[in-house]
Amino acid sequence: MSKKLLSHSVKILKLGTWIGGILAALVVLVVAVVMIFPVLIQGPLEAQLSELSDLDVKYLSLILILKMTIYF
């Protein structure tokens, strides 16, 4: 009985470790995408704004503002 309980406990710990590792990797991936996104759109954004305005458009920083509307 004791060996069986110990065996199941070890399996649960292993599963918990895998789940924790996968969740941590997903969090790191989401943070990386959020940090890299402004850099990826910088070139196309500058090119389109320069083309539309016939000026040499450059931006130093991009601030994304998310507006949430909550309806009750």
BALOTI-293548 format. One record per residue: residue number from 1; residue in one letter; x, y, z of N, C-alpha, C in turn. Coordinates in steps of 0.1 Angstrom, whole numbers, plus 5000, padded with zeros to 4 digits. Layout:
<i:NUM aa:a n_x:X n_y:Y n_z:Z ca_x:X ca_y:Y ca_z:Z c_x:X c_y:Y c_z:Z>
...
***
This chain:
<i:1 aa:m n_x:5008 n_y:4988 n_z:5000 ca_x:5000 ca_y:5000 ca_z:5000 c_x:5009 c_y:5013 c_z:5000>
<i:2 aa:s n_x:5019 n_y:5012 n_z:5008 ca_x:5028 ca_y:5024 ca_z:5009 c_x:5036 c_y:5026 c_z:4997>
<i:3 aa:k n_x:5040 n_y:5015 n_z:4990 ca_x:5048 ca_y:5017 ca_z:4978 c_x:5039 c_y:5022 c_z:4967>
<i:4 aa:k n_x:5026 n_y:5017 n_z:4966 ca_x:5017 ca_y:5022 ca_z:4956 c_x:5014 c_y:5037 c_z:4958>
<i:5 aa:l n_x:5012 n_y:5041 n_z:4970 ca_x:5009 ca_y:5055 ca_z:4973 c_x:5021 c_y:5064 c_z:4969>
<i:6 aa:l n_x:5033 n_y:5059 n_z:4972 ca_x:5045 ca_y:5066 ca_z:4969 c_x:5047 c_y:5067 c_z:4954>
<i:7 aa:s n_x:5044 n_y:5056 n_z:4947 ca_x:5045 ca_y:5056 ca_z:4932 c_x:5036 c_y:5066 c_z:4926>
<i:8 aa:h n_x:5023 n_y:5067 n_z:4931 ca_x:5014 ca_y:5076 ca_z:4925 c_x:5018 c_y:5090 c_z:4929>
<i:9 aa:s n_x:5023 n_y:5092 n_z:4941 ca_x:5028 ca_y:5106 ca_z:4945 c_x:5039 c_y:5111 c_z:4935>
<i:10 aa:v n_x:5048 n_y:5102 n_z:4932 ca_x:5059 ca_y:5106 ca_z:4923 c_x:5054 c_y:5109 c_z:4909>
<i:11 aa:k n_x:5044 n_y:5101 n_z:4905 ca_x:5038 ca_y:5104 ca_z:4891 c_x:5031 c_y:5117 c_z:4891>
<i:12 aa:i n_x:5024 n_y:5121 n_z:4902 ca_x:5017 ca_y:5133 ca_z:4903 c_x:5028 c_y:5145 c_z:4903>
<i:13 aa:l n_x:5038 n_y:5143 n_z:4911 ca_x:5049 ca_y:5153 ca_z:4911 c_x:5055 c_y:5155 c_z:4897>
<i:14 aa:k n_x:5058 n_y:5145 n_z:4890 ca_x:5063 ca_y:5146 ca_z:4877 c_x:5054 c_y:5153 c_z:4867>
<i:15 aa:l n_x:5041 n_y:5150 n_z:4868 ca_x:5031 ca_y:5156 ca_z:4860 c_x:5030 c_y:5171 c_z:4863>
<i:16 aa:g n_x:5030 n_y:5174 n_z:4876 ca_x:5030 ca_y:5188 ca_z:4880 c_x:5042 c_y:5196 c_z:4875>
<i:17 aa:t n_x:5053 n_y:5190 n_z:4876 ca_x:5066 ca_y:5196 ca_z:4871 c_x:5065 c_y:5199 c_z:4856>
<i:18 aa:w n_x:5060 n_y:5189 n_z:4848 ca_x:5058 ca_y:5191 ca_z:4834 c_x:5048 c_y:5203 c_z:4831>
<i:19 aa:i n_x:5037 n_y:5203 n_z:4838 ca_x:5027 ca_y:5213 ca_z:4836 c_x:5032 c_y:5227 c_z:4840>
<i:20 aa:g n_x:5039 n_y:5227 n_z:4851 ca_x:5046 ca_y:5240 ca_z:4855 c_x:5056 c_y:5245 c_z:4845>
<i:21 aa:g n_x:5064 n_y:5236 n_z:4839 ca_x:5074 ca_y:5240 ca_z:4829 c_x:5067 c_y:5245 c_z:4816>
<i:22 aa:i n_x:5057 n_y:5238 n_z:4812 ca_x:5050 ca_y:5242 ca_z:4800 c_x:5043 c_y:5256 c_z:4802>
<i:23 aa:l n_x:5037 n_y:5258 n_z:4813 ca_x:5031 ca_y:5271 ca_z:4816 c_x:5041 c_y:5282 c_z:4817>
<i:24 aa:a n_x:5053 n_y:5279 n_z:4823 ca_x:5063 ca_y:5289 ca_z:4823 c_x:5069 c_y:5292 c_z:4809>
<i:25 aa:a n_x:5070 n_y:5282 n_z:4801 ca_x:5074 ca_y:5284 ca_z:4787 c_x:5064 c_y:5293 c_z:4779>
<i:26 aa:l n_x:5051 n_y:5290 n_z:4782 ca_x:5041 ca_y:5298 ca_z:4775 c_x:5042 c_y:5313 c_z:4779>
<i:27 aa:v n_x:5044 n_y:5315 n_z:4792 ca_x:5045 ca_y:5329 ca_z:4797 c_x:5057 c_y:5336 c_z:4791>
<i:28 aa:v n_x:5068 n_y:5329 n_z:4790 ca_x:5080 ca_y:5335 ca_z:4784 c_x:5077 c_y:5338 c_z:4769>
<i:29 aa:l n_x:5071 n_y:5329 n_z:4762 ca_x:5068 ca_y:5331 ca_z:4748 c_x:5058 c_y:5343 c_z:4746>
<i:30 aa:v n_x:5048 n_y:5345 n_z:4754 ca_x:5039 ca_y:5356 ca_z:4753 c_x:5046 c_y:5369 c_z:4756>
<i:31 aa:v n_x:5054 n_y:5369 n_z:4766 ca_x:5062 ca_y:5382 ca_z:4769 c_x:5072 c_y:5385 c_z:4758>
<i:32 aa:a n_x:5078 n_y:5375 n_z:4752 ca_x:5087 ca_y:5378 ca_z:4741 c_x:5080 c_y:5383 c_z:4729>
<i:33 aa:v n_x:5068 n_y:5378 n_z:4726 ca_x:5061 ca_y:5383 ca_z:4715 c_x:5056 c_y:5397 c_z:4717>
<i:34 aa:v n_x:5052 n_y:5400 n_z:4729 ca_x:5048 ca_y:5414 ca_z:4732 c_x:5059 c_y:5424 c_z:4732>
<i:35 aa:m n_x:5071 n_y:5419 n_z:4735 ca_x:5083 ca_y:5428 ca_z:4735 c_x:5088 c_y:5430 c_z:4721>
<i:36 aa:i n_x:5087 n_y:5420 n_z:4712 ca_x:5093 ca_y:5420 ca_z:4699 c_x:5083 c_y:5427 c_z:4689>
<i:37 aa:f n_x:5070 n_y:5426 n_z:4692 ca_x:5060 ca_y:5431 ca_z:4682 c_x:5062 c_y:5446 c_z:4677>
<i:38 aa:p n_x:5065 n_y:5455 n_z:4686 ca_x:5068 ca_y:5469 ca_z:4681 c_x:5080 c_y:5470 c_z:4671>
<i:39 aa:v n_x:5090 n_y:5462 n_z:4674 ca_x:5102 ca_y:5462 ca_z:4665 c_x:5098 c_y:5456 c_z:4652>
<i:40 aa:l n_x:5090 n_y:5446 n_z:4651 ca_x:5086 ca_y:5440 ca_z:4639 c_x:5078 c_y:5449 c_z:4630>
<i:41 aa:i n_x:5070 n_y:5458 n_z:4636 ca_x:5061 ca_y:5466 ca_z:4628 c_x:5067 c_y:5480 c_z:4625>
<i:42 aa:q n_x:5079 n_y:5482 n_z:4630 ca_x:5085 ca_y:5496 ca_z:4629 c_x:5088 c_y:5499 c_z:4614>
<i:43 aa:g n_x:5094 n_y:5489 n_z:4607 ca_x:5098 ca_y:5492 ca_z:4593 c_x:5086 c_y:5494 c_z:4584>
<i:44 aa:p n_x:5077 n_y:5485 n_z:4584 ca_x:5065 ca_y:5487 ca_z:4575 c_x:5057 c_y:5500 c_z:4579>
<i:45 aa:l n_x:5056 n_y:5503 n_z:4592 ca_x:5049 ca_y:5514 ca_z:4596 c_x:5056 c_y:5527 c_z:4591>
<i:46 aa:e n_x:5069 n_y:5528 n_z:4593 ca_x:5076 ca_y:5540 ca_z:4588 c_x:5075 c_y:5541 c_z:4573>
<i:47 aa:a n_x:5076 n_y:5530 n_z:4566 ca_x:5075 ca_y:5531 ca_z:4551 c_x:5062 c_y:5535 c_z:4546>
<i:48 aa:q n_x:5051 n_y:5530 n_z:4552 ca_x:5038 ca_y:5535 ca_z:4548 c_x:5035 c_y:5549 c_z:4552>
<i:49 aa:l n_x:5039 n_y:5554 n_z:4563 ca_x:5037 ca_y:5568 ca_z:4567 c_x:5046 c_y:5577 c_z:4558>
<i:50 aa:s n_x:5058 n_y:5573 n_z:4555 ca_x:5066 ca_y:5581 ca_z:4546 c_x:5060 c_y:5582 c_z:4532>
<i:51 aa:e n_x:5055 n_y:5571 n_z:4528 ca_x:5049 ca_y:5571 ca_z:4514 c_x:5036 c_y:5580 c_z:4514>
<i:52 aa:l n_x:5028 n_y:5579 n_z:4524 ca_x:5015 ca_y:5586 ca_z:4524 c_x:5018 c_y:5601 c_z:4526>
<i:53 aa:s n_x:5028 n_y:5605 n_z:4534 ca_x:5030 ca_y:5619 ca_z:4537 c_x:5041 c_y:5626 c_z:4528>
<i:54 aa:d n_x:5048 n_y:5618 n_z:4520 ca_x:5059 ca_y:5623 ca_z:4513 c_x:5070 c_y:5629 c_z:4521>
<i:55 aa:l n_x:5071 n_y:5624 n_z:4533 ca_x:5082 ca_y:5629 ca_z:4543 c_x:5090 c_y:5617 c_z:4548>
<i:56 aa:d n_x:5101 n_y:5620 n_z:4553 ca_x:5109 ca_y:5609 ca_z:4559 c_x:5105 c_y:5607 c_z:4574>
<i:57 aa:v n_x:5096 n_y:5597 n_z:4576 ca_x:5090 ca_y:5595 ca_z:4589 c_x:5099 c_y:5585 c_z:4597>
<i:58 aa:k n_x:5102 n_y:5588 n_z:4609 ca_x:5109 ca_y:5579 ca_z:4618 c_x:5102 c_y:5581 c_z:4631>
<i:59 aa:y n_x:5102 n_y:5570 n_z:4639 ca_x:5097 ca_y:5571 ca_z:4652 c_x:5107 c_y:5565 c_z:4662>
<i:60 aa:l n_x:5108 n_y:5571 n_z:4673 ca_x:5117 ca_y:5567 ca_z:4683 c_x:5112 c_y:5556 c_z:4693>
<i:61 aa:s n_x:5099 n_y:5557 n_z:4696 ca_x:5093 ca_y:5547 ca_z:4704 c_x:5078 c_y:5545 c_z:4700>
<i:62 aa:l n_x:5073 n_y:5534 n_z:4702 ca_x:5060 ca_y:5531 ca_z:4699 c_x:5052 c_y:5527 c_z:4712>
<i:63 aa:i n_x:5042 n_y:5534 n_z:4714 ca_x:5034 ca_y:5531 ca_z:4726 c_x:5020 c_y:5526 c_z:4722>
<i:64 aa:l n_x:5018 n_y:5514 n_z:4726 ca_x:5005 ca_y:5508 ca_z:4722 c_x:4995 c_y:5510 c_z:4734>
<i:65 aa:i n_x:4984 n_y:5516 n_z:4731 ca_x:4974 ca_y:5518 ca_z:4742 c_x:4962 c_y:5509 c_z:4739>
<i:66 aa:l n_x:4959 n_y:5501 n_z:4748 ca_x:4948 ca_y:5492 ca_z:4746 c_x:4936 c_y:5498 c_z:4754>
<i:67 aa:k n_x:4925 n_y:5501 n_z:4746 ca_x:4914 ca_y:5507 ca_z:4753 c_x:4903 c_y:5496 c_z:4755>
<i:68 aa:m n_x:4900 n_y:5494 n_z:4767 ca_x:4890 ca_y:5484 ca_z:4770 c_x:4876 c_y:5491 c_z:4773>
<i:69 aa:t n_x:4866 n_y:5486 n_z:4767 ca_x:4853 ca_y:5491 ca_z:4769 c_x:4845 c_y:5480 c_z:4776>
<i:70 aa:i n_x:4840 n_y:5483 n_z:4788 ca_x:4832 ca_y:5473 ca_z:4795 c_x:4818 c_y:5478 c_z:4795>
<i:71 aa:y n_x:4809 n_y:5469 n_z:4791 ca_x:4795 ca_y:5471 ca_z:4790 c_x:4788 c_y:5464 c_z:4801>
<i:72 aa:f n_x:4780 n_y:5470 n_z:4809 ca_x:4773 ca_y:5464 ca_z:4820 c_x:4758 c_y:5463 c_z:4816>
***
